[in-house]
Amino acid sequence: MSNKPKIIMPTDEEDAAINRGIAADPDTYEVPGEDFKKMKRLGARGRPRAETPKVQLTVRYDADIVDKFKATGDGWQTRMNDALRDWLQTHRLA
């Protein structure tokens, strides 16, 4: 079974009524092909790229540690990252 919603296409009469409404709207106009070719995107899609992008990986922590960070609310992963960063500043890795 598909979970996709079924698209109900308008009848010819409904389609004609929609097009009449568009034609009657003074704020609506057809963009000429030449103008359309000159158009540029206003902005990039999605989030801006970070200067120092994160690395995605899978890691396992003890449940009690994860629970304590999660209990602090939204942003717990950032706080966990900050805690690791703080630890690295005070400890030397072999």
mmCIF file as gemmi writes it, N, C-alpha and C atoms, coordinates in Angstrom:
data_model
loop_
_atom_site.group_PDB
_atom_site.id
_atom_site.type_symbol
_atom_site.label_atom_id
_atom_site.label_alt_id
_atom_site.label_comp_id
_atom_site.label_asym_id
_atom_site.label_entity_id
_atom_site.label_seq_id
_atom_site.pdbx_PDB_ins_code
_atom_site.Cartn_x
_atom_site.Cartn_y
_atom_site.Cartn_z
_atom_site.occupancy
_atom_site.B_iso_or_equiv
_atom_site.pdbx_formal_charge
_atom_site.auth_seq_id
_atom_site.auth_asym_id
_atom_site.pdbx_PDB_model_num
ATOM 1 N N . MET Axp A 1 ? 0.823 -1.18 0 1 0 ? 1 A 1
ATOM 2 C CA . MET Axp A 1 ? 0 0 0 1 0 ? 1 A 1
ATOM 3 C C . MET Axp A 1 ? 0.869 1.246 0 1 0 ? 1 A 1
ATOM 4 N N . SER Axp A 2 ? 0.498 2.195 -0.819 1 0 ? 2 A 1
ATOM 5 C CA . SER Axp A 2 ? 1.253 3.429 -0.914 1 0 ? 2 A 1
ATOM 6 C C . SER Axp A 2 ? 0.708 4.459 0.073 1 0 ? 2 A 1
ATOM 7 N N . ASN Axp A 3 ? 1.622 5.172 0.717 1 0 ? 3 A 1
ATOM 8 C CA . ASN Axp A 3 ? 1.225 6.235 1.642 1 0 ? 3 A 1
ATOM 9 C C . ASN Axp A 3 ? 1.12 7.581 0.947 1 0 ? 3 A 1
ATOM 10 N N . LYS Axp A 4 ? 1.447 7.615 -0.354 1 0 ? 4 A 1
ATOM 11 C CA . LYS Axp A 4 ? 1.402 8.874 -1.078 1 0 ? 4 A 1
ATOM 12 C C . LYS Axp A 4 ? -0.043 9.342 -1.215 1 0 ? 4 A 1
ATOM 13 N N . PRO Axp A 5 ? -0.27 10.638 -1.011 1 0 ? 5 A 1
ATOM 14 C CA . PRO Axp A 5 ? -1.634 11.132 -1.205 1 0 ? 5 A 1
ATOM 15 C C . PRO Axp A 5 ? -1.977 11.094 -2.691 1 0 ? 5 A 1
ATOM 16 N N . LYS Axp A 6 ? -3.219 10.797 -2.986 1 0 ? 6 A 1
ATOM 17 C CA . LYS Axp A 6 ? -3.648 10.763 -4.377 1 0 ? 6 A 1
ATOM 18 C C . LYS Axp A 6 ? -3.896 12.19 -4.84 1 0 ? 6 A 1
ATOM 19 N N . ILE Axp A 7 ? -3.39 12.506 -6.007 1 0 ? 7 A 1
ATOM 20 C CA . ILE Axp A 7 ? -3.58 13.837 -6.574 1 0 ? 7 A 1
ATOM 21 C C . ILE Axp A 7 ? -4.877 13.827 -7.36 1 0 ? 7 A 1
ATOM 22 N N . ILE Axp A 8 ? -5.741 14.739 -7.043 1 0 ? 8 A 1
ATOM 23 C CA . ILE Axp A 8 ? -7.01 14.853 -7.753 1 0 ? 8 A 1
ATOM 24 C C . ILE Axp A 8 ? -6.872 16.006 -8.74 1 0 ? 8 A 1
ATOM 25 N N . MET Axp A 9 ? -6.868 15.671 -10.002 1 0 ? 9 A 1
ATOM 26 C CA . MET Axp A 9 ? -6.727 16.681 -11.045 1 0 ? 9 A 1
ATOM 27 C C . MET Axp A 9 ? -8.052 17.423 -11.21 1 0 ? 9 A 1
ATOM 28 N N . PRO Axp A 10 ? -7.995 18.729 -11.488 1 0 ? 10 A 1
ATOM 29 C CA . PRO Axp A 10 ? -9.24 19.475 -11.674 1 0 ? 10 A 1
ATOM 30 C C . PRO Axp A 10 ? -9.928 19.061 -12.976 1 0 ? 10 A 1
ATOM 31 N N . THR Axp A 11 ? -11.225 19.205 -12.968 1 0 ? 11 A 1
ATOM 32 C CA . THR Axp A 11 ? -11.982 18.943 -14.195 1 0 ? 11 A 1
ATOM 33 C C . THR Axp A 11 ? -11.695 20.077 -15.169 1 0 ? 11 A 1
ATOM 34 N N . ASP Axp A 12 ? -12.115 19.914 -16.419 1 0 ? 12 A 1
ATOM 35 C CA . ASP Axp A 12 ? -11.907 20.976 -17.408 1 0 ? 12 A 1
ATOM 36 C C . ASP Axp A 12 ? -12.597 22.265 -16.979 1 0 ? 12 A 1
ATOM 37 N N . GLU Axp A 13 ? -13.782 22.128 -16.381 1 0 ? 13 A 1
ATOM 38 C CA . GLU Axp A 13 ? -14.513 23.317 -15.925 1 0 ? 13 A 1
ATOM 39 C C . GLU Axp A 13 ? -13.768 24.004 -14.772 1 0 ? 13 A 1
ATOM 40 N N . GLU Axp A 14 ? -13.28 23.21 -13.824 1 0 ? 14 A 1
ATOM 41 C CA . GLU Axp A 14 ? -12.524 23.776 -12.7 1 0 ? 14 A 1
ATOM 42 C C . GLU Axp A 14 ? -11.243 24.432 -13.191 1 0 ? 14 A 1
ATOM 43 N N . ASP Axp A 15 ? -10.57 23.784 -14.133 1 0 ? 15 A 1
ATOM 44 C CA . ASP Axp A 15 ? -9.328 24.326 -14.684 1 0 ? 15 A 1
ATOM 45 C C . ASP Axp A 15 ? -9.598 25.653 -15.393 1 0 ? 15 A 1
ATOM 46 N N . ALA Axp A 16 ? -10.697 25.718 -16.142 1 0 ? 16 A 1
ATOM 47 C CA . ALA Axp A 16 ? -11.058 26.956 -16.83 1 0 ? 16 A 1
ATOM 48 C C . ALA Axp A 16 ? -11.356 28.06 -15.817 1 0 ? 16 A 1
ATOM 49 N N . ALA Axp A 17 ? -12.047 27.729 -14.723 1 0 ? 17 A 1
ATOM 50 C CA . ALA Axp A 17 ? -12.36 28.721 -13.689 1 0 ? 17 A 1
ATOM 51 C C . ALA Axp A 17 ? -11.084 29.226 -13.023 1 0 ? 17 A 1
ATOM 52 N N . ILE Axp A 18 ? -10.14 28.334 -12.787 1 0 ? 18 A 1
ATOM 53 C CA . ILE Axp A 18 ? -8.852 28.732 -12.195 1 0 ? 18 A 1
ATOM 54 C C . ILE Axp A 18 ? -8.127 29.686 -13.129 1 0 ? 18 A 1
ATOM 55 N N . ASN Axp A 19 ? -8.081 29.338 -14.411 1 0 ? 19 A 1
ATOM 56 C CA . ASN Axp A 19 ? -7.382 30.185 -15.388 1 0 ? 19 A 1
ATOM 57 C C . ASN Axp A 19 ? -8.064 31.537 -15.554 1 0 ? 19 A 1
ATOM 58 N N . ARG Axp A 20 ? -9.41 31.572 -15.485 1 0 ? 20 A 1
ATOM 59 C CA . ARG Axp A 20 ? -10.116 32.859 -15.548 1 0 ? 20 A 1
ATOM 60 C C . ARG Axp A 20 ? -9.75 33.724 -14.341 1 0 ? 20 A 1
ATOM 61 N N . GLY Axp A 21 ? -9.653 33.1 -13.175 1 0 ? 21 A 1
ATOM 62 C CA . GLY Axp A 21 ? -9.269 33.839 -11.973 1 0 ? 21 A 1
ATOM 63 C C . GLY Axp A 21 ? -7.863 34.405 -12.079 1 0 ? 21 A 1
ATOM 64 N N . ILE Axp A 22 ? -6.96 33.626 -12.652 1 0 ? 22 A 1
ATOM 65 C CA . ILE Axp A 22 ? -5.583 34.096 -12.843 1 0 ? 22 A 1
ATOM 66 C C . ILE Axp A 22 ? -5.565 35.264 -13.815 1 0 ? 22 A 1
ATOM 67 N N . ALA Axp A 23 ? -6.311 35.126 -14.931 1 0 ? 23 A 1
ATOM 68 C CA . ALA Axp A 23 ? -6.341 36.183 -15.947 1 0 ? 23 A 1
ATOM 69 C C . ALA Axp A 23 ? -6.959 37.465 -15.398 1 0 ? 23 A 1
ATOM 70 N N . ALA Axp A 24 ? -7.917 37.348 -14.482 1 0 ? 24 A 1
ATOM 71 C CA . ALA Axp A 24 ? -8.588 38.524 -13.925 1 0 ? 24 A 1
ATOM 72 C C . ALA Axp A 24 ? -7.757 39.224 -12.858 1 0 ? 24 A 1
ATOM 73 N N . ASP Axp A 25 ? -6.742 38.57 -12.337 1 0 ? 25 A 1
ATOM 74 C CA . ASP Axp A 25 ? -5.921 39.144 -11.269 1 0 ? 25 A 1
ATOM 75 C C . ASP Axp A 25 ? -4.944 40.152 -11.868 1 0 ? 25 A 1
ATOM 76 N N . PRO Axp A 26 ? -5.033 41.438 -11.482 1 0 ? 26 A 1
ATOM 77 C CA . PRO Axp A 26 ? -4.138 42.445 -12.066 1 0 ? 26 A 1
ATOM 78 C C . PRO Axp A 26 ? -2.669 42.27 -11.655 1 0 ? 26 A 1
ATOM 79 N N . ASP Axp A 27 ? -2.417 41.527 -10.602 1 0 ? 27 A 1
ATOM 80 C CA . ASP Axp A 27 ? -1.035 41.335 -10.151 1 0 ? 27 A 1
ATOM 81 C C . ASP Axp A 27 ? -0.361 40.148 -10.831 1 0 ? 27 A 1
ATOM 82 N N . THR Axp A 28 ? -1.078 39.46 -11.716 1 0 ? 28 A 1
ATOM 83 C CA . THR Axp A 28 ? -0.533 38.282 -12.372 1 0 ? 28 A 1
ATOM 84 C C . THR Axp A 28 ? -0.219 38.619 -13.821 1 0 ? 28 A 1
ATOM 85 N N . TYR Axp A 29 ? 0.927 38.182 -14.299 1 0 ? 29 A 1
ATOM 86 C CA . TYR Axp A 29 ? 1.284 38.401 -15.702 1 0 ? 29 A 1
ATOM 87 C C . TYR Axp A 29 ? 2.191 37.267 -16.167 1 0 ? 29 A 1
ATOM 88 N N . GLU Axp A 30 ? 2.253 37.096 -17.449 1 0 ? 30 A 1
ATOM 89 C CA . GLU Axp A 30 ? 3.101 36.078 -18.06 1 0 ? 30 A 1
ATOM 90 C C . GLU Axp A 30 ? 4.496 36.678 -18.224 1 0 ? 30 A 1
ATOM 91 N N . VAL Axp A 31 ? 5.504 35.991 -17.744 1 0 ? 31 A 1
ATOM 92 C CA . VAL Axp A 31 ? 6.88 36.472 -17.866 1 0 ? 31 A 1
ATOM 93 C C . VAL Axp A 31 ? 7.379 36.125 -19.266 1 0 ? 31 A 1
ATOM 94 N N . PRO Axp A 32 ? 7.824 37.126 -20.029 1 0 ? 32 A 1
ATOM 95 C CA . PRO Axp A 32 ? 8.347 36.831 -21.368 1 0 ? 32 A 1
ATOM 96 C C . PRO Axp A 32 ? 9.568 35.911 -21.283 1 0 ? 32 A 1
ATOM 97 N N . GLY Axp A 33 ? 9.747 35.085 -22.303 1 0 ? 33 A 1
ATOM 98 C CA . GLY Axp A 33 ? 10.836 34.11 -22.325 1 0 ? 33 A 1
ATOM 99 C C . GLY Axp A 33 ? 12.205 34.741 -22.131 1 0 ? 33 A 1
ATOM 100 N N . GLU Axp A 34 ? 12.44 35.894 -22.76 1 0 ? 34 A 1
ATOM 101 C CA . GLU Axp A 34 ? 13.744 36.561 -22.63 1 0 ? 34 A 1
ATOM 102 C C . GLU Axp A 34 ? 13.986 37 -21.186 1 0 ? 34 A 1
ATOM 103 N N . ASP Axp A 35 ? 12.962 37.546 -20.551 1 0 ? 35 A 1
ATOM 104 C CA . ASP Axp A 35 ? 13.096 37.959 -19.152 1 0 ? 35 A 1
ATOM 105 C C . ASP Axp A 35 ? 13.323 36.747 -18.254 1 0 ? 35 A 1
ATOM 106 N N . PHE Axp A 36 ? 12.633 35.66 -18.569 1 0 ? 36 A 1
ATOM 107 C CA . PHE Axp A 36 ? 12.763 34.448 -17.765 1 0 ? 36 A 1
ATOM 108 C C . PHE Axp A 36 ? 14.191 33.919 -17.828 1 0 ? 36 A 1
ATOM 109 N N . LYS Axp A 37 ? 14.821 33.999 -18.999 1 0 ? 37 A 1
ATOM 110 C CA . LYS Axp A 37 ? 16.201 33.524 -19.16 1 0 ? 37 A 1
ATOM 111 C C . LYS Axp A 37 ? 17.185 34.37 -18.356 1 0 ? 37 A 1
ATOM 112 N N . LYS Axp A 38 ? 16.872 35.641 -18.146 1 0 ? 38 A 1
ATOM 113 C CA . LYS Axp A 38 ? 17.772 36.548 -17.422 1 0 ? 38 A 1
ATOM 114 C C . LYS Axp A 38 ? 17.645 36.429 -15.901 1 0 ? 38 A 1
ATOM 115 N N . MET Axp A 39 ? 16.593 35.763 -15.453 1 0 ? 39 A 1
ATOM 116 C CA . MET Axp A 39 ? 16.356 35.672 -14.01 1 0 ? 39 A 1
ATOM 117 C C . MET Axp A 39 ? 17.42 34.836 -13.325 1 0 ? 39 A 1
ATOM 118 N N . LYS Axp A 40 ? 17.735 35.243 -12.098 1 0 ? 40 A 1
ATOM 119 C CA . LYS Axp A 40 ? 18.694 34.512 -11.276 1 0 ? 40 A 1
ATOM 120 C C . LYS Axp A 40 ? 18.039 34.208 -9.94 1 0 ? 40 A 1
ATOM 121 N N . ARG Axp A 41 ? 18.525 33.167 -9.296 1 0 ? 41 A 1
ATOM 122 C CA . ARG Axp A 41 ? 18.013 32.832 -7.965 1 0 ? 41 A 1
ATOM 123 C C . ARG Axp A 41 ? 18.319 33.973 -7.005 1 0 ? 41 A 1
ATOM 124 N N . LEU Axp A 42 ? 17.359 34.255 -6.15 1 0 ? 42 A 1
ATOM 125 C CA . LEU Axp A 42 ? 17.557 35.304 -5.152 1 0 ? 42 A 1
ATOM 126 C C . LEU Axp A 42 ? 18.575 34.87 -4.11 1 0 ? 42 A 1
ATOM 127 N N . GLY Axp A 43 ? 18.545 33.606 -3.745 1 0 ? 43 A 1
ATOM 128 C CA . GLY Axp A 43 ? 19.48 33.091 -2.751 1 0 ? 43 A 1
ATOM 129 C C . GLY Axp A 43 ? 19.666 31.604 -2.929 1 0 ? 43 A 1
ATOM 130 N N . ALA Axp A 44 ? 20.678 31.086 -2.299 1 0 ? 44 A 1
ATOM 131 C CA . ALA Axp A 44 ? 20.941 29.655 -2.376 1 0 ? 44 A 1
ATOM 132 C C . ALA Axp A 44 ? 19.924 28.903 -1.532 1 0 ? 44 A 1
ATOM 133 N N . ARG Axp A 45 ? 19.637 27.691 -1.936 1 0 ? 45 A 1
ATOM 134 C CA . ARG Axp A 45 ? 18.705 26.868 -1.179 1 0 ? 45 A 1
ATOM 135 C C . ARG Axp A 45 ? 19.423 26.227 -0.004 1 0 ? 45 A 1
ATOM 136 N N . GLY Axp A 46 ? 18.675 25.985 1.053 1 0 ? 46 A 1
ATOM 137 C CA . GLY Axp A 46 ? 19.22 25.282 2.205 1 0 ? 46 A 1
ATOM 138 C C . GLY Axp A 46 ? 19.993 26.192 3.143 1 0 ? 46 A 1
ATOM 139 N N . ARG Axp A 47 ? 20.641 25.55 4.101 1 0 ? 47 A 1
ATOM 140 C CA . ARG Axp A 47 ? 21.415 26.292 5.092 1 0 ? 47 A 1
ATOM 141 C C . ARG Axp A 47 ? 22.748 26.714 4.494 1 0 ? 47 A 1
ATOM 142 N N . PRO Axp A 48 ? 23.283 27.849 4.939 1 0 ? 48 A 1
ATOM 143 C CA . PRO Axp A 48 ? 24.6 28.253 4.447 1 0 ? 48 A 1
ATOM 144 C C . PRO Axp A 48 ? 25.672 27.274 4.91 1 0 ? 48 A 1
ATOM 145 N N . ARG Axp A 49 ? 26.688 27.115 4.105 1 0 ? 49 A 1
ATOM 146 C CA . ARG Axp A 49 ? 27.786 26.206 4.438 1 0 ? 49 A 1
ATOM 147 C C . ARG Axp A 49 ? 28.564 26.758 5.633 1 0 ? 49 A 1
ATOM 148 N N . ALA Axp A 50 ? 28.898 25.866 6.557 1 0 ? 50 A 1
ATOM 149 C CA . ALA Axp A 50 ? 29.672 26.259 7.733 1 0 ? 50 A 1
ATOM 150 C C . ALA Axp A 50 ? 31.142 26.401 7.348 1 0 ? 50 A 1
ATOM 151 N N . GLU Axp A 51 ? 31.832 27.317 8.012 1 0 ? 51 A 1
ATOM 152 C CA . GLU Axp A 51 ? 33.266 27.477 7.756 1 0 ? 51 A 1
ATOM 153 C C . GLU Axp A 51 ? 34.026 26.225 8.162 1 0 ? 51 A 1
ATOM 154 N N . THR Axp A 52 ? 33.604 25.625 9.261 1 0 ? 52 A 1
ATOM 155 C CA . THR Axp A 52 ? 34.209 24.369 9.715 1 0 ? 52 A 1
ATOM 156 C C . THR Axp A 52 ? 33.1 23.329 9.805 1 0 ? 52 A 1
ATOM 157 N N . PRO Axp A 53 ? 32.843 22.622 8.703 1 0 ? 53 A 1
ATOM 158 C CA . PRO Axp A 53 ? 31.732 21.669 8.701 1 0 ? 53 A 1
ATOM 159 C C . PRO Axp A 53 ? 31.954 20.519 9.673 1 0 ? 53 A 1
ATOM 160 N N . LYS Axp A 54 ? 30.861 19.989 10.169 1 0 ? 54 A 1
ATOM 161 C CA . LYS Axp A 54 ? 30.91 18.857 11.101 1 0 ? 54 A 1
ATOM 162 C C . LYS Axp A 54 ? 31.163 17.571 10.322 1 0 ? 54 A 1
ATOM 163 N N . VAL Axp A 55 ? 31.624 16.554 11.026 1 0 ? 55 A 1
ATOM 164 C CA . VAL Axp A 55 ? 31.854 15.239 10.445 1 0 ? 55 A 1
ATOM 165 C C . VAL Axp A 55 ? 30.785 14.31 10.995 1 0 ? 55 A 1
ATOM 166 N N . GLN Axp A 56 ? 30.087 13.623 10.095 1 0 ? 56 A 1
ATOM 167 C CA . GLN Axp A 56 ? 29.063 12.689 10.55 1 0 ? 56 A 1
ATOM 168 C C . GLN Axp A 56 ? 29.7 11.33 10.781 1 0 ? 56 A 1
ATOM 169 N N . LEU Axp A 57 ? 29.464 10.777 11.977 1 0 ? 57 A 1
ATOM 170 C CA . LEU Axp A 57 ? 29.971 9.458 12.294 1 0 ? 57 A 1
ATOM 171 C C . LEU Axp A 57 ? 29.059 8.793 13.306 1 0 ? 57 A 1
ATOM 172 N N . THR Axp A 58 ? 29.229 7.503 13.454 1 0 ? 58 A 1
ATOM 173 C CA . THR Axp A 58 ? 28.456 6.753 14.438 1 0 ? 58 A 1
ATOM 174 C C . THR Axp A 58 ? 29.366 6.439 15.608 1 0 ? 58 A 1
ATOM 175 N N . VAL Axp A 59 ? 28.886 6.723 16.809 1 0 ? 59 A 1
ATOM 176 C CA . VAL Axp A 59 ? 29.674 6.495 18.015 1 0 ? 59 A 1
ATOM 177 C C . VAL Axp A 59 ? 28.728 5.992 19.1 1 0 ? 59 A 1
ATOM 178 N N . ARG Axp A 60 ? 29.247 5.217 20.032 1 0 ? 60 A 1
ATOM 179 C CA . ARG Axp A 60 ? 28.409 4.677 21.11 1 0 ? 60 A 1
ATOM 180 C C . ARG Axp A 60 ? 28.872 5.244 22.45 1 0 ? 60 A 1
ATOM 181 N N . TYR Axp A 61 ? 27.903 5.752 23.22 1 0 ? 61 A 1
ATOM 182 C CA . TYR Axp A 61 ? 28.161 6.267 24.561 1 0 ? 61 A 1
ATOM 183 C C . TYR Axp A 61 ? 27.315 5.477 25.55 1 0 ? 61 A 1
ATOM 184 N N . ASP Axp A 62 ? 27.706 5.506 26.807 1 0 ? 62 A 1
ATOM 185 C CA . ASP Axp A 62 ? 26.896 4.887 27.852 1 0 ? 62 A 1
ATOM 186 C C . ASP Axp A 62 ? 25.558 5.626 27.926 1 0 ? 62 A 1
ATOM 187 N N . ALA Axp A 63 ? 24.501 4.865 28.166 1 0 ? 63 A 1
ATOM 188 C CA . ALA Axp A 63 ? 23.147 5.423 28.174 1 0 ? 63 A 1
ATOM 189 C C . ALA Axp A 63 ? 22.984 6.536 29.199 1 0 ? 63 A 1
ATOM 190 N N . ASP Axp A 64 ? 23.607 6.381 30.375 1 0 ? 64 A 1
ATOM 191 C CA . ASP Axp A 64 ? 23.425 7.401 31.412 1 0 ? 64 A 1
ATOM 192 C C . ASP Axp A 64 ? 24.033 8.737 31 1 0 ? 64 A 1
ATOM 193 N N . ILE Axp A 65 ? 25.127 8.698 30.253 1 0 ? 65 A 1
ATOM 194 C CA . ILE Axp A 65 ? 25.757 9.945 29.797 1 0 ? 65 A 1
ATOM 195 C C . ILE Axp A 65 ? 24.861 10.634 28.775 1 0 ? 65 A 1
ATOM 196 N N . VAL Axp A 66 ? 24.368 9.859 27.819 1 0 ? 66 A 1
ATOM 197 C CA . VAL Axp A 66 ? 23.481 10.428 26.803 1 0 ? 66 A 1
ATOM 198 C C . VAL Axp A 66 ? 22.215 10.972 27.457 1 0 ? 66 A 1
ATOM 199 N N . ASP Axp A 67 ? 21.661 10.239 28.414 1 0 ? 67 A 1
ATOM 200 C CA . ASP Axp A 67 ? 20.446 10.688 29.101 1 0 ? 67 A 1
ATOM 201 C C . ASP Axp A 67 ? 20.656 12.022 29.808 1 0 ? 67 A 1
ATOM 202 N N . LYS Axp A 68 ? 21.824 12.183 30.446 1 0 ? 68 A 1
ATOM 203 C CA . LYS Axp A 68 ? 22.097 13.445 31.155 1 0 ? 68 A 1
ATOM 204 C C . LYS Axp A 68 ? 22.178 14.62 30.176 1 0 ? 68 A 1
ATOM 205 N N . PHE Axp A 69 ? 22.827 14.409 29.028 1 0 ? 69 A 1
ATOM 206 C CA . PHE Axp A 69 ? 22.896 15.485 28.04 1 0 ? 69 A 1
ATOM 207 C C . PHE Axp A 69 ? 21.522 15.761 27.438 1 0 ? 69 A 1
ATOM 208 N N . LYS Axp A 70 ? 20.77 14.715 27.115 1 0 ? 70 A 1
ATOM 209 C CA . LYS Axp A 70 ? 19.432 14.899 26.542 1 0 ? 70 A 1
ATOM 210 C C . LYS Axp A 70 ? 18.51 15.625 27.512 1 0 ? 70 A 1
ATOM 211 N N . ALA Axp A 71 ? 18.699 15.393 28.798 1 0 ? 71 A 1
ATOM 212 C CA . ALA Axp A 71 ? 17.856 16.028 29.813 1 0 ? 71 A 1
ATOM 213 C C . ALA Axp A 71 ? 18.041 17.546 29.838 1 0 ? 71 A 1
ATOM 214 N N . THR Axp A 72 ? 19.121 18.041 29.252 1 0 ? 72 A 1
ATOM 215 C CA . THR Axp A 72 ? 19.357 19.486 29.222 1 0 ? 72 A 1
ATOM 216 C C . THR Axp A 72 ? 18.551 20.175 28.129 1 0 ? 72 A 1
ATOM 217 N N . GLY Axp A 73 ? 17.85 19.405 27.295 1 0 ? 73 A 1
ATOM 218 C CA . GLY Axp A 73 ? 16.977 19.993 26.275 1 0 ? 73 A 1
ATOM 219 C C . GLY Axp A 73 ? 17.645 20.127 24.92 1 0 ? 73 A 1
ATOM 220 N N . ASP Axp A 74 ? 16.979 20.909 24.06 1 0 ? 74 A 1
ATOM 221 C CA . ASP Axp A 74 ? 17.491 21.117 22.706 1 0 ? 74 A 1
ATOM 222 C C . ASP Axp A 74 ? 18.913 21.657 22.748 1 0 ? 74 A 1
ATOM 223 N N . GLY Axp A 75 ? 19.718 21.209 21.809 1 0 ? 75 A 1
ATOM 224 C CA . GLY Axp A 75 ? 21.11 21.625 21.753 1 0 ? 75 A 1
ATOM 225 C C . GLY Axp A 75 ? 22.035 20.711 22.529 1 0 ? 75 A 1
ATOM 226 N N . TRP Axp A 76 ? 21.523 19.577 22.998 1 0 ? 76 A 1
ATOM 227 C CA . TRP Axp A 76 ? 22.34 18.672 23.824 1 0 ? 76 A 1
ATOM 228 C C . TRP Axp A 76 ? 23.54 18.143 23.059 1 0 ? 76 A 1
ATOM 229 N N . GLN Axp A 77 ? 23.402 17.922 21.758 1 0 ? 77 A 1
ATOM 230 C CA . GLN Axp A 77 ? 24.537 17.414 20.985 1 0 ? 77 A 1
ATOM 231 C C . GLN Axp A 77 ? 25.645 18.464 20.892 1 0 ? 77 A 1
ATOM 232 N N . THR Axp A 78 ? 25.253 19.721 20.766 1 0 ? 78 A 1
ATOM 233 C CA . THR Axp A 78 ? 26.238 20.799 20.74 1 0 ? 78 A 1
ATOM 234 C C . THR Axp A 78 ? 26.94 20.89 22.088 1 0 ? 78 A 1
ATOM 235 N N . ARG Axp A 79 ? 26.18 20.749 23.179 1 0 ? 79 A 1
ATOM 236 C CA . ARG Axp A 79 ? 26.803 20.78 24.505 1 0 ? 79 A 1
ATOM 237 C C . ARG Axp A 79 ? 27.742 19.593 24.708 1 0 ? 79 A 1
ATOM 238 N N . MET Axp A 80 ? 27.395 18.44 24.16 1 0 ? 80 A 1
ATOM 239 C CA . MET Axp A 80 ? 28.279 17.279 24.259 1 0 ? 80 A 1
ATOM 240 C C . MET Axp A 80 ? 29.57 17.555 23.477 1 0 ? 80 A 1
ATOM 241 N N . ASN Axp A 81 ? 29.445 18.165 22.312 1 0 ? 81 A 1
ATOM 242 C CA . ASN Axp A 81 ? 30.612 18.533 21.517 1 0 ? 81 A 1
ATOM 243 C C . ASN Axp A 81 ? 31.484 19.528 22.282 1 0 ? 81 A 1
ATOM 244 N N . ASP Axp A 82 ? 30.841 20.521 22.909 1 0 ? 82 A 1
ATOM 245 C CA . ASP Axp A 82 ? 31.586 21.519 23.686 1 0 ? 82 A 1
ATOM 246 C C . ASP Axp A 82 ? 32.303 20.875 24.871 1 0 ? 82 A 1
ATOM 247 N N . ALA Axp A 83 ? 31.655 19.899 25.521 1 0 ? 83 A 1
ATOM 248 C CA . ALA Axp A 83 ? 32.277 19.211 26.659 1 0 ? 83 A 1
ATOM 249 C C . ALA Axp A 83 ? 33.517 18.444 26.204 1 0 ? 83 A 1
ATOM 250 N N . LEU Axp A 84 ? 33.43 17.799 25.059 1 0 ? 84 A 1
ATOM 251 C CA . LEU Axp A 84 ? 34.604 17.09 24.526 1 0 ? 84 A 1
ATOM 252 C C . LEU Axp A 84 ? 35.717 18.075 24.173 1 0 ? 84 A 1
ATOM 253 N N . ARG Axp A 85 ? 35.337 19.208 23.605 1 0 ? 85 A 1
ATOM 254 C CA . ARG Axp A 85 ? 36.335 20.227 23.251 1 0 ? 85 A 1
ATOM 255 C C . ARG Axp A 85 ? 37.029 20.758 24.507 1 0 ? 85 A 1
ATOM 256 N N . ASP Axp A 86 ? 36.254 21.033 25.566 1 0 ? 86 A 1
ATOM 257 C CA . ASP Axp A 86 ? 36.833 21.489 26.835 1 0 ? 86 A 1
ATOM 258 C C . ASP Axp A 86 ? 37.782 20.439 27.403 1 0 ? 86 A 1
ATOM 259 N N . TRP Axp A 87 ? 37.38 19.179 27.35 1 0 ? 87 A 1
ATOM 260 C CA . TRP Axp A 87 ? 38.218 18.096 27.864 1 0 ? 87 A 1
ATOM 261 C C . TRP Axp A 87 ? 39.541 18.05 27.103 1 0 ? 87 A 1
ATOM 262 N N . LEU Axp A 88 ? 39.485 18.237 25.785 1 0 ? 88 A 1
ATOM 263 C CA . LEU Axp A 88 ? 40.712 18.198 24.979 1 0 ? 88 A 1
ATOM 264 C C . LEU Axp A 88 ? 41.668 19.338 25.331 1 0 ? 88 A 1
ATOM 265 N N . GLN Axp A 89 ? 41.139 20.46 25.8 1 0 ? 89 A 1
ATOM 266 C CA . GLN Axp A 89 ? 42.001 21.585 26.161 1 0 ? 89 A 1
ATOM 267 C C . GLN Axp A 89 ? 42.76 21.327 27.456 1 0 ? 89 A 1
ATOM 268 N N . THR Axp A 90 ? 42.249 20.45 28.3 1 0 ? 90 A 1
ATOM 269 C CA . THR Axp A 90 ? 42.897 20.203 29.592 1 0 ? 90 A 1
ATOM 270 C C . THR Axp A 90 ? 43.585 18.848 29.678 1 0 ? 90 A 1
ATOM 271 N N . HIS Axp A 91 ? 43.461 18.028 28.644 1 0 ? 91 A 1
ATOM 272 C CA . HIS Axp A 91 ? 44.072 16.698 28.644 1 0 ? 91 A 1
ATOM 273 C C . HIS Axp A 91 ? 44.921 16.512 27.392 1 0 ? 91 A 1
ATOM 274 N N . ARG Axp A 92 ? 45.93 15.718 27.563 1 0 ? 92 A 1
ATOM 275 C CA . ARG Axp A 92 ? 46.837 15.455 26.45 1 0 ? 92 A 1
ATOM 276 C C . ARG Axp A 92 ? 46.59 14.04 25.946 1 0 ? 92 A 1
ATOM 277 N N . LEU Axp A 93 ? 46.38 13.91 24.642 1 0 ? 93 A 1
ATOM 278 C CA . LEU Axp A 93 ? 46.19 12.589 24.054 1 0 ? 93 A 1
ATOM 279 C C . LEU Axp A 93 ? 47.548 11.973 23.766 1 0 ? 93 A 1
ATOM 280 N N . ALA Axp A 94 ? 47.644 10.677 23.919 1 0 ? 94 A 1
ATOM 281 C CA . ALA Axp A 94 ? 48.919 9.987 23.707 1 0 ? 94 A 1
ATOM 282 C C . ALA Axp A 94 ? 49.288 9.94 22.249 1 0 ? 94 A 1
